Amino acid sequence: MASWIIEVVGWSGTALVLLAFLLLQTRRLGPSSWAYLWMNFFGALLIGLNSYFNGALPSVALNSAWMVIAVYGMVKSVRSGKTRQPAPPESNS
């Protein structure tokens, strides 16, 4: 596979994971929201693919675990039967 494609895949995954974290910190997504979980899952998948093709096995392991944690969150959400919403705004009282 062309090395530039592998780099685009890795950077795309990095952007997804960072965007998910930014949206969590700005309370636009909650930690159990489907968007947050999917962004983390696909971001980790893309970073893991890049790492695999570049021979960075510790990063492959880390991103595999990240994907498993995201799937755990999805399964937990489905089992609870609740649709997750963004975190409520903090109260200043």
Phi and psi restraints in degrees (range 20) as a CNS / XPLOR table:
assign (resid 1 and name C) (resid 2 and name N)
       (resid 2 and name CA) (resid 2 and name C) 1.0 -60.8 20.0 2
assign (resid 2 and name N) (resid 2 and name CA)
       (resid 2 and name C) (resid 3 and name N) 1.0 136.5 20.0 2
assign (resid 2 and name C) (resid 3 and name N)
       (resid 3 and name CA) (resid 3 and name C) 1.0 -63.6 20.0 2
assign (resid 3 and name N) (resid 3 and name CA)
       (resid 3 and name C) (resid 4 and name N) 1.0 -31.4 20.0 2
assign (resid 3 and name C) (resid 4 and name N)
       (resid 4 and name CA) (resid 4 and name C) 1.0 -67.2 20.0 2
assign (resid 4 and name N) (resid 4 and name CA)
       (resid 4 and name C) (resid 5 and name N) 1.0 -32.6 20.0 2
assign (resid 4 and name C) (resid 5 and name N)
       (resid 5 and name CA) (resid 5 and name C) 1.0 -65.9 20.0 2
assign (resid 5 and name N) (resid 5 and name CA)
       (resid 5 and name C) (resid 6 and name N) 1.0 -43.0 20.0 2
assign (resid 5 and name C) (resid 6 and name N)
       (resid 6 and name CA) (resid 6 and name C) 1.0 -61.5 20.0 2
assign (resid 6 and name N) (resid 6 and name CA)
       (resid 6 and name C) (resid 7 and name N) 1.0 -39.9 20.0 2
assign (resid 6 and name C) (resid 7 and name N)
       (resid 7 and name CA) (resid 7 and name C) 1.0 -67.2 20.0 2
assign (resid 7 and name N) (resid 7 and name CA)
       (resid 7 and name C) (resid 8 and name N) 1.0 -41.6 20.0 2
assign (resid 7 and name C) (resid 8 and name N)
       (resid 8 and name CA) (resid 8 and name C) 1.0 -62.4 20.0 2
assign (resid 8 and name N) (resid 8 and name CA)
       (resid 8 and name C) (resid 9 and name N) 1.0 -41.4 20.0 2
assign (resid 8 and name C) (resid 9 and name N)
       (resid 9 and name CA) (resid 9 and name C) 1.0 -60.0 20.0 2
assign (resid 9 and name N) (resid 9 and name CA)
       (resid 9 and name C) (resid 10 and name N) 1.0 -47.3 20.0 2
assign (resid 9 and name C) (resid 10 and name N)
       (resid 10 and name CA) (resid 10 and name C) 1.0 -64.2 20.0 2
assign (resid 10 and name N) (resid 10 and name CA)
       (resid 10 and name C) (resid 11 and name N) 1.0 -44.7 20.0 2
assign (resid 10 and name C) (resid 11 and name N)
       (resid 11 and name CA) (resid 11 and name C) 1.0 -67.6 20.0 2
assign (resid 11 and name N) (resid 11 and name CA)
       (resid 11 and name C) (resid 12 and name N) 1.0 -34.1 20.0 2
assign (resid 11 and name C) (resid 12 and name N)
       (resid 12 and name CA) (resid 12 and name C) 1.0 -64.4 20.0 2
assign (resid 12 and name N) (resid 12 and name CA)
       (resid 12 and name C) (resid 13 and name N) 1.0 -42.9 20.0 2
assign (resid 12 and name C) (resid 13 and name N)
       (resid 13 and name CA) (resid 13 and name C) 1.0 -62.9 20.0 2
assign (resid 13 and name N) (resid 13 and name CA)
       (resid 13 and name C) (resid 14 and name N) 1.0 -41.4 20.0 2
assign (resid 13 and name C) (resid 14 and name N)
       (resid 14 and name CA) (resid 14 and name C) 1.0 -61.7 20.0 2
assign (resid 14 and name N) (resid 14 and name CA)
       (resid 14 and name C) (resid 15 and name N) 1.0 -43.9 20.0 2
assign (resid 14 and name C) (resid 15 and name N)
       (resid 15 and name CA) (resid 15 and name C) 1.0 -61.9 20.0 2
assign (resid 15 and name N) (resid 15 and name CA)
       (resid 15 and name C) (resid 16 and name N) 1.0 -40.9 20.0 2
assign (resid 15 and name C) (resid 16 and name N)
       (resid 16 and name CA) (resid 16 and name C) 1.0 -63.2 20.0 2
assign (resid 16 and name N) (resid 16 and name CA)
       (resid 16 and name C) (resid 17 and name N) 1.0 -46.6 20.0 2
assign (resid 16 and name C) (resid 17 and name N)
       (resid 17 and name CA) (resid 17 and name C) 1.0 -64.6 20.0 2
assign (resid 17 and name N) (resid 17 and name CA)
       (resid 17 and name C) (resid 18 and name N) 1.0 -43.2 20.0 2
assign (resid 17 and name C) (resid 18 and name N)
       (resid 18 and name CA) (resid 18 and name C) 1.0 -67.1 20.0 2
assign (resid 18 and name N) (resid 18 and name CA)
       (resid 18 and name C) (resid 19 and name N) 1.0 -39.0 20.0 2
assign (resid 18 and name C) (resid 19 and name N)
       (resid 19 and name CA) (resid 19 and name C) 1.0 -64.0 20.0 2
assign (resid 19 and name N) (resid 19 and name CA)
       (resid 19 and name C) (resid 20 and name N) 1.0 -41.7 20.0 2
assign (resid 19 and name C) (resid 20 and name N)
       (resid 20 and name CA) (resid 20 and name C) 1.0 -59.0 20.0 2
assign (resid 20 and name N) (resid 20 and name CA)
       (resid 20 and name C) (resid 21 and name N) 1.0 -44.2 20.0 2
assign (resid 20 and name C) (resid 21 and name N)
       (resid 21 and name CA) (resid 21 and name C) 1.0 -66.0 20.0 2
assign (resid 21 and name N) (resid 21 and name CA)
       (resid 21 and name C) (resid 22 and name N) 1.0 -41.8 20.0 2
assign (resid 21 and name C) (resid 22 and name N)
       (resid 22 and name CA) (resid 22 and name C) 1.0 -61.2 20.0 2
assign (resid 22 and name N) (resid 22 and name CA)
       (resid 22 and name C) (resid 23 and name N) 1.0 -45.9 20.0 2
assign (resid 22 and name C) (resid 23 and name N)
       (resid 23 and name CA) (resid 23 and name C) 1.0 -65.0 20.0 2
assign (resid 23 and name N) (resid 23 and name CA)
       (resid 23 and name C) (resid 24 and name N) 1.0 -32.9 20.0 2
assign (resid 23 and name C) (resid 24 and name N)
       (resid 24 and name CA) (resid 24 and name C) 1.0 -66.7 20.0 2
assign (resid 24 and name N) (resid 24 and name CA)
       (resid 24 and name C) (resid 25 and name N) 1.0 -47.0 20.0 2
assign (resid 24 and name C) (resid 25 and name N)
       (resid 25 and name CA) (resid 25 and name C) 1.0 -66.9 20.0 2
assign (resid 25 and name N) (resid 25 and name CA)
       (resid 25 and name C) (resid 26 and name N) 1.0 -30.2 20.0 2
assign (resid 25 and name C) (resid 26 and name N)
       (resid 26 and name CA) (resid 26 and name C) 1.0 -91.2 20.0 2
assign (resid 26 and name N) (resid 26 and name CA)
       (resid 26 and name C) (resid 27 and name N) 1.0 7.4 20.0 2
assign (resid 26 and name C) (resid 27 and name N)
       (resid 27 and name CA) (resid 27 and name C) 1.0 60.7 20.0 2
assign (resid 27 and name N) (resid 27 and name CA)
       (resid 27 and name C) (resid 28 and name N) 1.0 29.0 20.0 2
assign (resid 27 and name C) (resid 28 and name N)
       (resid 28 and name CA) (resid 28 and name C) 1.0 -87.5 20.0 2
assign (resid 28 and name N) (resid 28 and name CA)
       (resid 28 and name C) (resid 29 and name N) 1.0 -19.0 20.0 2
assign (resid 28 and name C) (resid 29 and name N)
       (resid 29 and name CA) (resid 29 and name C) 1.0 -132.9 20.0 2
assign (resid 29 and name N) (resid 29 and name CA)
       (resid 29 and name C) (resid 30 and name N) 1.0 147.1 20.0 2
assign (resid 29 and name C) (resid 30 and name N)
       (resid 30 and name CA) (resid 30 and name C) 1.0 -91.6 20.0 2
assign (resid 30 and name N) (resid 30 and name CA)
       (resid 30 and name C) (resid 31 and name N) 1.0 161.3 20.0 2
assign (resid 30 and name C) (resid 31 and name N)
       (resid 31 and name CA) (resid 31 and name C) 1.0 -65.8 20.0 2
assign (resid 31 and name N) (resid 31 and name CA)
       (resid 31 and name C) (resid 32 and name N) 1.0 -17.2 20.0 2
assign (resid 31 and name C) (resid 32 and name N)
       (resid 32 and name CA) (resid 32 and name C) 1.0 -110.8 20.0 2
assign (resid 32 and name N) (resid 32 and name CA)
       (resid 32 and name C) (resid 33 and name N) 1.0 10.4 20.0 2
assign (resid 32 and name C) (resid 33 and name N)
       (resid 33 and name CA) (resid 33 and name C) 1.0 -71.1 20.0 2
assign (resid 33 and name N) (resid 33 and name CA)
       (resid 33 and name C) (resid 34 and name N) 1.0 147.5 20.0 2
assign (resid 33 and name C) (resid 34 and name N)
       (resid 34 and name CA) (resid 34 and name C) 1.0 -60.0 20.0 2
assign (resid 34 and name N) (resid 34 and name CA)
       (resid 34 and name C) (resid 35 and name N) 1.0 -41.0 20.0 2
assign (resid 34 and name C) (resid 35 and name N)
       (resid 35 and name CA) (resid 35 and name C) 1.0 -60.9 20.0 2
assign (resid 35 and name N) (resid 35 and name CA)
       (resid 35 and name C) (resid 36 and name N) 1.0 -45.1 20.0 2
assign (resid 35 and name C) (resid 36 and name N)
       (resid 36 and name CA) (resid 36 and name C) 1.0 -62.6 20.0 2
assign (resid 36 and name N) (resid 36 and name CA)
       (resid 36 and name C) (resid 37 and name N) 1.0 -46.1 20.0 2
assign (resid 36 and name C) (resid 37 and name N)
       (resid 37 and name CA) (resid 37 and name C) 1.0 -65.3 20.0 2
assign (resid 37 and name N) (resid 37 and name CA)
       (resid 37 and name C) (resid 38 and name N) 1.0 -43.6 20.0 2
assign (resid 37 and name C) (resid 38 and name N)
       (resid 38 and name CA) (resid 38 and name C) 1.0 -67.5 20.0 2
assign (resid 38 and name N) (resid 38 and name CA)
       (resid 38 and name C) (resid 39 and name N) 1.0 -38.7 20.0 2
assign (resid 38 and name C) (resid 39 and name N)
       (resid 39 and name CA) (resid 39 and name C) 1.0 -62.4 20.0 2
assign (resid 39 and name N) (resid 39 and name CA)
       (resid 39 and name C) (resid 40 and name N) 1.0 -41.3 20.0 2
assign (resid 39 and name C) (resid 40 and name N)
       (resid 40 and name CA) (resid 40 and name C) 1.0 -66.9 20.0 2
assign (resid 40 and name N) (resid 40 and name CA)
       (resid 40 and name C) (resid 41 and name N) 1.0 -42.6 20.0 2
assign (resid 40 and name C) (resid 41 and name N)
       (resid 41 and name CA) (resid 41 and name C) 1.0 -61.0 20.0 2
assign (resid 41 and name N) (resid 41 and name CA)
       (resid 41 and name C) (resid 42 and name N) 1.0 -53.8 20.0 2
assign (resid 41 and name C) (resid 42 and name N)
       (resid 42 and name CA) (resid 42 and name C) 1.0 -69.8 20.0 2
assign (resid 42 and name N) (resid 42 and name CA)
       (resid 42 and name C) (resid 43 and name N) 1.0 -34.8 20.0 2
assign (resid 42 and name C) (resid 43 and name N)
       (resid 43 and name CA) (resid 43 and name C) 1.0 -61.1 20.0 2
assign (resid 43 and name N) (resid 43 and name CA)
       (resid 43 and name C) (resid 44 and name N) 1.0 -46.3 20.0 2
assign (resid 43 and name C) (resid 44 and name N)
       (resid 44 and name CA) (resid 44 and name C) 1.0 -64.7 20.0 2
assign (resid 44 and name N) (resid 44 and name CA)
       (resid 44 and name C) (resid 45 and name N) 1.0 -38.3 20.0 2
assign (resid 44 and name C) (resid 45 and name N)
       (resid 45 and name CA) (resid 45 and name C) 1.0 -60.5 20.0 2
assign (resid 45 and name N) (resid 45 and name CA)
       (resid 45 and name C) (resid 46 and name N) 1.0 -47.5 20.0 2
assign (resid 45 and name C) (resid 46 and name N)
       (resid 46 and name CA) (resid 46 and name C) 1.0 -66.9 20.0 2
assign (resid 46 and name N) (resid 46 and name CA)
       (resid 46 and name C) (resid 47 and name N) 1.0 -42.2 20.0 2
assign (resid 46 and name C) (resid 47 and name N)
       (resid 47 and name CA) (resid 47 and name C) 1.0 -64.7 20.0 2
assign (resid 47 and name N) (resid 47 and name CA)
       (resid 47 and name C) (resid 48 and name N) 1.0 -40.7 20.0 2
assign (resid 47 and name C) (resid 48 and name N)
       (resid 48 and name CA) (resid 48 and name C) 1.0 -61.9 20.0 2
assign (resid 48 and name N) (resid 48 and name CA)
       (resid 48 and name C) (resid 49 and name N) 1.0 -40.6 20.0 2
assign (resid 48 and name C) (resid 49 and name N)
       (resid 49 and name CA) (resid 49 and name C) 1.0 -63.0 20.0 2
assign (resid 49 and name N) (resid 49 and name CA)
       (resid 49 and name C) (resid 50 and name N) 1.0 -44.9 20.0 2
assign (resid 49 and name C) (resid 50 and name N)
       (resid 50 and name CA) (resid 50 and name C) 1.0 -60.1 20.0 2
assign (resid 50 and name N) (resid 50 and name CA)
       (resid 50 and name C) (resid 51 and name N) 1.0 -44.7 20.0 2
assign (resid 50 and name C) (resid 51 and name N)
       (resid 51 and name CA) (resid 51 and name C) 1.0 -63.4 20.0 2
assign (resid 51 and name N) (resid 51 and name CA)
       (resid 51 and name C) (resid 52 and name N) 1.0 -41.8 20.0 2
assign (resid 51 and name C) (resid 52 and name N)
       (resid 52 and name CA) (resid 52 and name C) 1.0 -60.7 20.0 2
assign (resid 52 and name N) (resid 52 and name CA)
       (resid 52 and name C) (resid 53 and name N) 1.0 -48.7 20.0 2
assign (resid 52 and name C) (resid 53 and name N)
       (resid 53 and name CA) (resid 53 and name C) 1.0 -68.9 20.0 2
assign (resid 53 and name N) (resid 53 and name CA)
       (resid 53 and name C) (resid 54 and name N) 1.0 -21.2 20.0 2
assign (resid 53 and name C) (resid 54 and name N)
       (resid 54 and name CA) (resid 54 and name C) 1.0 -96.7 20.0 2
assign (resid 54 and name N) (resid 54 and name CA)
       (resid 54 and name C) (resid 55 and name N) 1.0 3.2 20.0 2
assign (resid 54 and name C) (resid 55 and name N)
       (resid 55 and name CA) (resid 55 and name C) 1.0 73.7 20.0 2
assign (resid 55 and name N) (resid 55 and name CA)
       (resid 55 and name C) (resid 56 and name N) 1.0 21.7 20.0 2
assign (resid 55 and name C) (resid 56 and name N)
       (resid 56 and name CA) (resid 56 and name C) 1.0 -95.2 20.0 2
assign (resid 56 and name N) (resid 56 and name CA)
       (resid 56 and name C) (resid 57 and name N) 1.0 77.9 20.0 2
assign (resid 56 and name C) (resid 57 and name N)
       (resid 57 and name CA) (resid 57 and name C) 1.0 -64.3 20.0 2
assign (resid 57 and name N) (resid 57 and name CA)
       (resid 57 and name C) (resid 58 and name N) 1.0 -35.3 20.0 2
assign (resid 57 and name C) (resid 58 and name N)
       (resid 58 and name CA) (resid 58 and name C) 1.0 -60.7 20.0 2
assign (resid 58 and name N) (resid 58 and name CA)
       (resid 58 and name C) (resid 59 and name N) 1.0 -37.6 20.0 2
assign (resid 58 and name C) (resid 59 and name N)
       (resid 59 and name CA) (resid 59 and name C) 1.0 -69.4 20.0 2
assign (resid 59 and name N) (resid 59 and name CA)
       (resid 59 and name C) (resid 60 and name N) 1.0 -33.9 20.0 2
assign (resid 59 and name C) (resid 60 and name N)
       (resid 60 and name CA) (resid 60 and name C) 1.0 -61.7 20.0 2
assign (resid 60 and name N) (resid 60 and name CA)
       (resid 60 and name C) (resid 61 and name N) 1.0 -44.6 20.0 2
assign (resid 60 and name C) (resid 61 and name N)
       (resid 61 and name CA) (resid 61 and name C) 1.0 -63.3 20.0 2
assign (resid 61 and name N) (resid 61 and name CA)
       (resid 61 and name C) (resid 62 and name N) 1.0 -45.4 20.0 2
assign (resid 61 and name C) (resid 62 and name N)
       (resid 62 and name CA) (resid 62 and name C) 1.0 -59.5 20.0 2
assign (resid 62 and name N) (resid 62 and name CA)
       (resid 62 and name C) (resid 63 and name N) 1.0 -47.0 20.0 2
assign (resid 62 and name C) (resid 63 and name N)
       (resid 63 and name CA) (resid 63 and name C) 1.0 -72.6 20.0 2
assign (resid 63 and name N) (resid 63 and name CA)
       (resid 63 and name C) (resid 64 and name N) 1.0 -28.1 20.0 2
assign (resid 63 and name C) (resid 64 and name N)
       (resid 64 and name CA) (resid 64 and name C) 1.0 -65.1 20.0 2
assign (resid 64 and name N) (resid 64 and name CA)
       (resid 64 and name C) (resid 65 and name N) 1.0 -43.8 20.0 2
assign (resid 64 and name C) (resid 65 and name N)
       (resid 65 and name CA) (resid 65 and name C) 1.0 -63.6 20.0 2
assign (resid 65 and name N) (resid 65 and name CA)
       (resid 65 and name C) (resid 66 and name N) 1.0 -39.8 20.0 2
assign (resid 65 and name C) (resid 66 and name N)
       (resid 66 and name CA) (resid 66 and name C) 1.0 -60.0 20.0 2
assign (resid 66 and name N) (resid 66 and name CA)
       (resid 66 and name C) (resid 67 and name N) 1.0 -41.6 20.0 2
assign (resid 66 and name C) (resid 67 and name N)
       (resid 67 and name CA) (resid 67 and name C) 1.0 -65.2 20.0 2
assign (resid 67 and name N) (resid 67 and name CA)
       (resid 67 and name C) (resid 68 and name N) 1.0 -42.7 20.0 2
assign (resid 67 and name C) (resid 68 and name N)
       (resid 68 and name CA) (resid 68 and name C) 1.0 -62.0 20.0 2
assign (resid 68 and name N) (resid 68 and name CA)
       (resid 68 and name C) (resid 69 and name N) 1.0 -41.7 20.0 2
assign (resid 68 and name C) (resid 69 and name N)
       (resid 69 and name CA) (resid 69 and name C) 1.0 -64.0 20.0 2
assign (resid 69 and name N) (resid 69 and name CA)
       (resid 69 and name C) (resid 70 and name N) 1.0 -40.3 20.0 2
assign (resid 69 and name C) (resid 70 and name N)
       (resid 70 and name CA) (resid 70 and name C) 1.0 -63.6 20.0 2
assign (resid 70 and name N) (resid 70 and name CA)
       (resid 70 and name C) (resid 71 and name N) 1.0 -42.6 20.0 2
assign (resid 70 and name C) (resid 71 and name N)
       (resid 71 and name CA) (resid 71 and name C) 1.0 -64.1 20.0 2
assign (resid 71 and name N) (resid 71 and name CA)
       (resid 71 and name C) (resid 72 and name N) 1.0 -40.3 20.0 2
assign (resid 71 and name C) (resid 72 and name N)
       (resid 72 and name CA) (resid 72 and name C) 1.0 -56.3 20.0 2
assign (resid 72 and name N) (resid 72 and name CA)
       (resid 72 and name C) (resid 73 and name N) 1.0 -45.6 20.0 2
assign (resid 72 and name C) (resid 73 and name N)
       (resid 73 and name CA) (resid 73 and name C) 1.0 -61.6 20.0 2
assign (resid 73 and name N) (resid 73 and name CA)
       (resid 73 and name C) (resid 74 and name N) 1.0 -38.5 20.0 2
assign (resid 73 and name C) (resid 74 and name N)
       (resid 74 and name CA) (resid 74 and name C) 1.0 -66.6 20.0 2
assign (resid 74 and name N) (resid 74 and name CA)
       (resid 74 and name C) (resid 75 and name N) 1.0 -44.7 20.0 2
assign (resid 74 and name C) (resid 75 and name N)
       (resid 75 and name CA) (resid 75 and name C) 1.0 -63.6 20.0 2
assign (resid 75 and name N) (resid 75 and name CA)
       (resid 75 and name C) (resid 76 and name N) 1.0 -43.9 20.0 2
assign (resid 75 and name C) (resid 76 and name N)
       (resid 76 and name CA) (resid 76 and name C) 1.0 -60.2 20.0 2
assign (resid 76 and name N) (resid 76 and name CA)
       (resid 76 and name C) (resid 77 and name N) 1.0 -40.8 20.0 2
assign (resid 76 and name C) (resid 77 and name N)
       (resid 77 and name CA) (resid 77 and name C) 1.0 -65.5 20.0 2
assign (resid 77 and name N) (resid 77 and name CA)
       (resid 77 and name C) (resid 78 and name N) 1.0 -42.7 20.0 2
assign (resid 77 and name C) (resid 78 and name N)
       (resid 78 and name CA) (resid 78 and name C) 1.0 -64.9 20.0 2
assign (resid 78 and name N) (resid 78 and name CA)
       (resid 78 and name C) (resid 79 and name N) 1.0 -43.7 20.0 2
assign (resid 78 and name C) (resid 79 and name N)
       (resid 79 and name CA) (resid 79 and name C) 1.0 -65.1 20.0 2
assign (resid 79 and name N) (resid 79 and name CA)
       (resid 79 and name C) (resid 80 and name N) 1.0 -31.8 20.0 2
assign (resid 79 and name C) (resid 80 and name N)
       (resid 80 and name CA) (resid 80 and name C) 1.0 -77.6 20.0 2
assign (resid 80 and name N) (resid 80 and name CA)
       (resid 80 and name C) (resid 81 and name N) 1.0 -17.4 20.0 2
assign (resid 80 and name C) (resid 81 and name N)
       (resid 81 and name CA) (resid 81 and name C) 1.0 71.4 20.0 2
assign (resid 81 and name N) (resid 81 and name CA)
       (resid 81 and name C) (resid 82 and name N) 1.0 16.7 20.0 2
assign (resid 81 and name C) (resid 82 and name N)
       (resid 82 and name CA) (resid 82 and name C) 1.0 -109.1 20.0 2
assign (resid 82 and name N) (resid 82 and name CA)
       (resid 82 and name C) (resid 83 and name N) 1.0 141.6 20.0 2
assign (resid 82 and name C) (resid 83 and name N)
       (resid 83 and name CA) (resid 83 and name C) 1.0 -90.0 20.0 2
assign (resid 83 and name N) (resid 83 and name CA)
       (resid 83 and name C) (resid 84 and name N) 1.0 126.0 20.0 2
assign (resid 83 and name C) (resid 84 and name N)
       (resid 84 and name CA) (resid 84 and name C) 1.0 -84.9 20.0 2
assign (resid 84 and name N) (resid 84 and name CA)
       (resid 84 and name C) (resid 85 and name N) 1.0 137.7 20.0 2
assign (resid 84 and name C) (resid 85 and name N)
       (resid 85 and name CA) (resid 85 and name C) 1.0 -112.6 20.0 2
assign (resid 85 and name N) (resid 85 and name CA)
       (resid 85 and name C) (resid 86 and name N) 1.0 166.2 20.0 2
assign (resid 85 and name C) (resid 86 and name N)
       (resid 86 and name CA) (resid 86 and name C) 1.0 -57.2 20.0 2
assign (resid 86 and name N) (resid 86 and name CA)
       (resid 86 and name C) (resid 87 and name N) 1.0 153.8 20.0 2
assign (resid 86 and name C) (resid 87 and name N)
       (resid 87 and name CA) (resid 87 and name C) 1.0 -61.8 20.0 2
assign (resid 87 and name N) (resid 87 and name CA)
       (resid 87 and name C) (resid 88 and name N) 1.0 142.8 20.0 2
assign (resid 87 and name C) (resid 88 and name N)
       (resid 88 and name CA) (resid 88 and name C) 1.0 -67.4 20.0 2
assign (resid 88 and name N) (resid 88 and name CA)
       (resid 88 and name C) (resid 89 and name N) 1.0 152.7 20.0 2
assign (resid 88 and name C) (resid 89 and name N)
       (resid 89 and name CA) (resid 89 and name C) 1.0 -62.6 20.0 2
assign (resid 89 and name N) (resid 89 and name CA)
       (resid 89 and name C) (resid 90 and name N) 1.0 148.9 20.0 2
assign (resid 89 and name C) (resid 90 and name N)
       (resid 90 and name CA) (resid 90 and name C) 1.0 -72.0 20.0 2
assign (resid 90 and name N) (resid 90 and name CA)
       (resid 90 and name C) (resid 91 and name N) 1.0 143.0 20.0 2
assign (resid 90 and name C) (resid 91 and name N)
       (resid 91 and name CA) (resid 91 and name C) 1.0 -89.8 20.0 2
assign (resid 91 and name N) (resid 91 and name CA)
       (resid 91 and name C) (resid 92 and name N) 1.0 137.3 20.0 2
assign (resid 91 and name C) (resid 92 and name N)
       (resid 92 and name CA) (resid 92 and name C) 1.0 -100.1 20.0 2
assign (resid 92 and name N) (resid 92 and name CA)
       (resid 92 and name C) (resid 93 and name N) 1.0 25.6 20.0 2
